[in-house]
Amino acid sequence: MKFRYRRSRRLRTAASQPWHPWPVPLAGRPKPGATGAQHPCHAPAPVHDHLHQREASHIVSFMDERVPPPRKKCKRYNTPWHAHYLTFSCLRRQPFFSGNQAPLWFLEAVEEARRLEGFLLWSFVVMPEHAHLLIRPGEDYSISRILWRIKKPLADRAIEFVKANRPAFLRRMERRSAAGRITHSFWQAGGGYDRNLWTAKEIREKIHYIHENPVRRGLVEDARKWAWSSCRAWLDGVDEPLRIDKESIPVLVE
């Protein structure tokens, strides 16, 4: 049986639920003019003739910046012995990592996750509004669980701190669901970025890319000067602000 997918969806606002596409069998579609109640799968798709769908989503974001964009799906591959290059951003790319407290909490969460999950930490950098990690788990692991162990403790800690010490800042951490429910979040919704790496060349390139992030942004002239990265641990052998597992990184053979 062939299926036709209706890809239109309602304009996402705080007062309306997102419209999900339903597979509609061609043979099961109601005939024009038919009467009686319709099955939800056969309901006609709403049409917005005056707005392109992409333009409509932009308008919603300008109307209320707390309405979250559609969550991106991130496919995870828990392949044994693969390294993972991970990126995750603060809510609406706000600089929640400015200052010293939040980056310190992040690195403490990474260290605790490493202890519990047993992955190797090869490189990291904490930027004002996002963070990069390069890790290599073992044979049996879940990258989603590793991320949960890193992101949730930091988010809980930051929100609790803001509620107790800077309640006015909570508005910047608000995230409104399509149903209008307001929650507070430290992280941008979605799976972030996750790329599997398995060659020494790719791994070495990513390490260099991670360390040069603050330089490319113009935050420092020398990557060693950025306090929240593993650059000094790599170049100077100083395990600050966090120890890396440098001895386990594959050697690049020309």
Secondary structure, 3 states (H helix, E strand, C coil): CCEEECCCCCCCCCCCCCCCCCEEEHHHCCCCCCCCCCCHHHCCCCCCCCCCHHHHHHHHHHHCCCCCCCCCCCCCCCCCCCEEEEEEEEHHHCCCCCCCHHHHHHHHHHHHHHHHHCCEEEEEEECCCEEEEEEECCCCCCHHHHHHHHHHHHHHHHHHHHHHHCHHHHHHHEEECCCCCEEECCECCCCCEEEEECCHHHHHHHHHHHHHHHHHCCCCCCHHHCCCECHHHHHCCCCCCCCCCHHHCCCCCC
